[in-house]
Amino acid sequence: MPQVLSTADRESFLSRGFSRRQLGRIAGVLTAGATLPFYNEAAFAQRDVRQQLPADAVKINQNENPLGPCPEALEAINAVARFGGRYSPHNEAGQLVDAVAATEDVKPEYVSVFAGSSDPLLRTVCAFCSPQRALIMGDPGYESGAATAKFIGAKAIHVPLRKDNSHDVQAMLKADPNPGVIYLVNPNNPTGTLTSRADIEYVVANMPKGCVLLLDEAYIHFSTNAWRGTPLVRGDKNVIILRTFSKIYGMAGIRAGMAMARPDLLDKLRPYGVGFVPITGMAAATASLKSKDVVPKRREINTRIRENVFEFLDARNLKYTKSEANHFMVEVGRPNTEVIAAMAKEHVLIGRPWPIWPTSVRISIGTQAEMDRFKTAFAKVMA
């Protein structure tokens, strides 16, 4: 039996219906990291270290923010880097928790910091899913949680989005009578579309006892219309909210994120990993939160460039998702892998494919110059 799991942890897993063989896989989730046979967004980007990209390559395939960290974050990284010989020389974790609590109007004990938001996503699946309690998610949707569920021996049930590309919450609740986690990404990845406050609250009001709503708000800052679920956390509901500094704050390669929930829910996540966040990431995240204009300015830039691309697609009568994030899906009318490969030959990287939509591709929003390159290459490939 893997010693990374305590006796209490092993007994808990066995009581939830896991076999002893499955415990070995759970231990792998906790310790193996990048060697696991599934990926988060960051690992997708780094999985082939031998890949050589053309010097002029346009990378709009990972929902990254080409603006990078804001000036305040860069200054904070520079200031703290010389203390890198210590794990937390100035209580960086406490400072970040306090900054999040003040920004989101939640109690500090309702916040836990992580190296991005994929970490608490995987922990939530391990903590609340089991062979008897499935993960329910939208389709297409962000895949990492489903891959984790399958890896540890839990079911992952994919429920198609509605025609407006919002989560079909009624169908999700009917998909399994006793799920462990219902996973909503808002705005959704890969579509960038929204699910309403009414639908989110419907899930909370109607999900079975012991189920947790995992509300992934990685892209929430790009939208002025998306409802933020923090009132549910303040109301002590069975809700865990994920946030990240990888997207609008431009810190994908630096890694910082958080989970917000009742303290007892956060306690259930803690056994599933080491939970270390580099001091550079925490310092940069704290400085980013204290910046008064980084979010509105970057939201305006992203919206302007995104709408310019939509005008290009409209002029060619191409169908796309009405995104409010930094990515969208566009229908290409033929196998998406062919279009991804053809665009790569033009030195424009897009993707990746989702099986339920085999003739659509995901496009991330880059700089205006990058999207101009995209438009030129896309027009050629689609001609």
N, C-alpha and C positions, 0 to 999 in steps of 0.2 A: 504493500500500500504506500502511495507517495507520501513522504514525510512532510511535504509542504502543507498538507492538510492536517490540522490538529484532530485529536480524537473527537472533540465536539463537532468539528466541521464534518468529519466523515459520518458520524452518526446522524447529523442533520441531513446530509445528502441521501443516505440510505433510507431515512424515514420519508423522504420525498419521492422515492421510487427509483433512484439511480442504482445501477448495478455497480459492483466493485470494479469491473472493467471500465465503466464510464467514469469512475473517479479518477482513473489515470489520465483520461482526456481532460477532465476539469483541471487537474494539476498542471497539464500542459498549457492550458489557457493562462494560468497564473504565472508560469515561469518561462515559457518558450518564446513569447513575444513574436518577433518577426519570422521565426521558423515555422509558425503555424500555417496550415494550408488555406488560409483566408486572409483578407487584408482590410485595413481601414484606408481612408483616402490618402493619408501620408504614406503608408506602405505601398499602395498602388503606385505612387510616384517614384518610390525608391527601390522597387523590387528587383530591378535589373541594373546592377551597378556597372555593368560592362557596356550598357547602351550608350552609343556616341550620337549625340544630336547635332544636326547641322548648326553652324554658328549663327545662322539667320533664322532658326526655327521659331515659330510662333507657338507657344504652349498655352492652349486654351482647352485643356482636357482634364484638369484636376480641380476646377472651381477655386483656384488660387486668386489672390489679390495682388496684381503686379505693382501696386503702389508700395507694398512692404510696410514695415512698422512706421508709425508717425514719428516726427522729430522728438517728441517728448519720450517716446519709448526707446529710441536709439540713444538718447542722452542717459536714460536710466540704465540701459545695458552697459554703456561705457563706464558709468559710475560704479556699478556693482561688480563688474568683471574682475577687478583686481582683488576682490574678496572671495574669488572662486575656490580658494583652498578650504573654505568652510561651507558646511551644508546650508546654514541659514544665519549669516552673520548679524543681520538686523531684523530678525523675525519677519522675513519677506512674506511668508505664508499668512501670518496674522494681519499684516498690512493689506494684503490682497483681499482677504476675507472681509475686513472692515470696509474696504472700498466697494466691494460687491454689495454688501449689506446696505450701505448708504445709498448706492445707486439704485438698487432694486427694492428698497424699502422692506427688507426682510431682516429677521434677527440673525446675528452672526452665526449662531449655532445651527442655522438652517442652510449653511453654505459649506461645501467642501471643494477644495481646489485640486485639479488634476492636470496632467500633461496633455491638454486637449480635451475634447468631449468624447472621443471614441473609447477611452479608458473607462469612464463611468457607464457608458453604453454596454460594454461587454460585462462589466461587473453586475449591472442590473439584470441582464439575462441569466447569469450564473446564480444570482441570489433569489430570483423569483420564478424562473422557469424550471421544468423538470419533465420526465417522461409523461407525467399526468397533467402538466400545465404548460400550454403552448405559448409561443410568441405569435401575436397577430399583428400584421403590418399591411400597409398599402402596396399596390403593385401597379406601375414601377415605384420602387422605393429604395432607400439606402440599404445596401445588402449586408453590412457587417454584422448586425445583430442577428439576422437569420442564419448566417454562416456559423456564428457562435452557438446558437441554439442547436443546430443540427450536429455540430461537432461534439457537444456534450451529451447528446442523446435526447434532446427535447424537440418537439415539432415546431416548425415555422410555417404558419399558414399565411399565404399571400392573397389579399383580397383586392380585386381590380378597383382602380379609382373610378369615380363617377365620370360622366361625360364632360363635366366642367373641370375635371382633374383634381377635385377635392377628395379627401378621404371619405369613403362610403361607410360612415360609422355605424349605421344600422346593420349593414351586412357584416361588418367586422365583429359586432357583438353577437351576431347569429352564427358566426363561423365555428365557434367552439363554446360549449357551455361553461367551461371552467378554465379560462386562460390564466397564465401567470402574469403576462405583460401585454398590454396593448400599446403599440408603438406608432406615434404620430410624428411626422416631421413637418414643421410649419415655419416658413415656406418649405414645400416638399423638395427633396432631392431624388430624382433629376429634373422634375418639371418646373420647379420654381413657383408653383401655384399654392393658393391659400386654402386652409380649412377654417371655417367660421368659429367664432366664439360659441355660438349655439351648439354646433356639433361637438366641440371639445367638452363643453359642459354636459352635453347629453351622455357622452362616454362616462364621465365621472359619476353621473347620477344613476347609470344603468349597468355598470360593470359589476361582476359578481364579487362577493366578499373575498378579500385576500389578493385580488388582482390589483396591479399597479399600472397607472397610465404613465408611460414614458414619453414626455413631450420634448422633442428635439428641436431646439430653437437656434441651431447653428447659424441660420441665415436671416434671423428675425430683424437685424438692424438694417437690412437693405429695403425693407418695406415700411411704409407709413400706415398701411391698412391691416397688417397682421396683428391679431390680438395676442398680447403677451400673457402667459398663463400664471404669472406670479401671484395674482389674487388666490389661486387655488392652493398654492404653497402656504400663503399667509393664513388661509382658512383651514389648514391642517388636513387637507384631502390626501388620498392615496395617490399622489402625483410626484414624479421626479422630473425636474426640468433640467435639460442640458444646454449649456452655452459654451461657446468657444471664442478664442481670440485669433483663430486661424483665418477667418473670412474677412469681414469688413475692417478689422484691425490689422490685417496683413502680416500675421505672425505664424503662418502655417509651418515654417521650418524652425520656429523657436519653441513652440508648444506650450500652451497654457489654456486651460479651460476650467469648467466648474460644473457641479451639480447642485441644485437647490431643492430641498425637500425637508420634511419633518426630520428631526434628529434621529428618531428610531429607524426611519427608512435609510438614512445615510449610514447608520451603524451597520446595517445589513450589507452594505457595499464594501466595507473596509477589509474583510478577510481576503478579498480576491485580487491581491496585487500588492506591490510595495508602496505605491502611492507617492513616489518622489517626483517633485517638479523642480527643474533647475532654477536657481536663484535669478538668472537672467530673464527667464520667462515670466516669473512672478513679478519682478521689478518692472519689466516692460508692460505687463498687463495692468498693474496698478497705475502706472503713469498714463496709459491709454485711457483708462476709465476717468481719470481726472482731467483729461483734455476736454474742453468745452465744445469744440467744433469738428473733431475728427469724424464722428458718425454722420452728422448732417451733410458735411462737405463731400464725404465719400459716397454717401447715398445719392446725392445729386449727380455726381460724376458717373456713377454706375448706371443710374436711370437714364441719363442723357445718351450715353453710348449704347445702352441696350435698346432704347427706342429708335435710335438711328439704324441699328441692325434690323429691327422689326420693319421699318419702312422699306429697307432693301428687300426683305422677304415678301412683304405685301406686294411690292411692285412685280414680283415674279409669281404671285399667287401660290406661295408655299405656305402650308399649314404649320403652325408652331404653338407651343403652350404659352398662355398669357402670364408669363413669369413676373414675379416681383422680387426676384433674387438676382444673383450674379451668374445665372445659368438658365438654360431653357432646352426644350426638346423640339426638334424640327423633323417633319416627315420628309423622307427623301425618295420614297417610291421604289426602292430596291434594297437588297440586303445591306444592313447598316455597316457590316464589316467591309464591304466593297468600297463604300464611300469613305470610311475611316482610312483605309489603305490608300485610296486615291488622293485624299487630302494630305496624307503624310508625304507622298511623292512631291507635293507642292510645298513641302516644309511647313505645313500647318497641321498641328496635332490636335485632334478632336476625339471625342468618345466619352465613355465607353458604351458597349451595347447592353441593353436590357432585353432578355428573351421575350417578354410579353409584348414588346413593341419592336419587332424585328426589322422594321423599315424606318426607324427613327434614330437620330443621333443626338447626343447631348453636346451643347456648345457652352463653354464658359465665356464670360465677358472679360476681355482684356483691356488694354489701353485703346484709344481711338486708332492709333497707328496699327496696332495688332488686328483690330477688327476690320480695318480697311484691307489689310492683307487677306484676312479671312474672306471678305466679300469677293475679292478678285479670284481667289482660288476656288471658292465655292461656286461662283458663276461658271468657271471653266469646267469643274467636275460635274455639275448638274446640267451642262449644256446638252 
